[in-house]
Amino acid sequence: MGFDINWGSALYQLVAFLVLLYFLKRVALKPLMGIMEKREQMVNEQIDQAEQKSKEAEAFVVEQRKELEKARLEAQEIIAQAKKLSEQQGQDIIQQARESAERVKDSALAEIQREKEQAVASLREQVASLSVLIATKVIEKELDAKEQEKLVQEYLKEVGEEL
């Protein structure tokens, strides 16, 4: 049949192929594999670094949330203290106003009492002088009861007009 295999040539090609394979492995494949291993190692390191940075970022986010919550609580506490202080100041102002009003009222009552006492003293003096005047006139004129009554009424009228 038509298939004759030249065993010498086939053997020669097989040996040449194996020698070529050996040289390729030695010269090209080994350095290429070294480069590939270095590349794989570099990629793994970058992945590890990225994971580490991701963990650090997550920790930072958690820490920032805690700080934010702490700041929020501090702000609420400051607001509560400010409200309490303003209420206390408002109560102090109201108390001072009440005390001041009480002092003004007491002062006015004392002034009214003094003026009342002065008016009563002045009235007593006037009544005393009128009484003396009436007594003097009554003594000067010895009048009958009718004229004496008329004289007393006139003096009382005068006293009413003077007051």
Secondary structure, 3 states (H helix, E strand, C coil): CCCCCCHHHHHHHHHHHHHHHHHHHHHHHHHHHHHHHHHHHHHHHHHHHHHHHHHHHHHHHHHHHHHHHHHHHHHHHHHHHHHHHHHHHHHHHHHHHHHHHHHHHHHHHHHHHHHHHHHHHHHHHHHHHHHHHHHHHHHHCCCCHHHHHHHHHHHHHHHHHHC
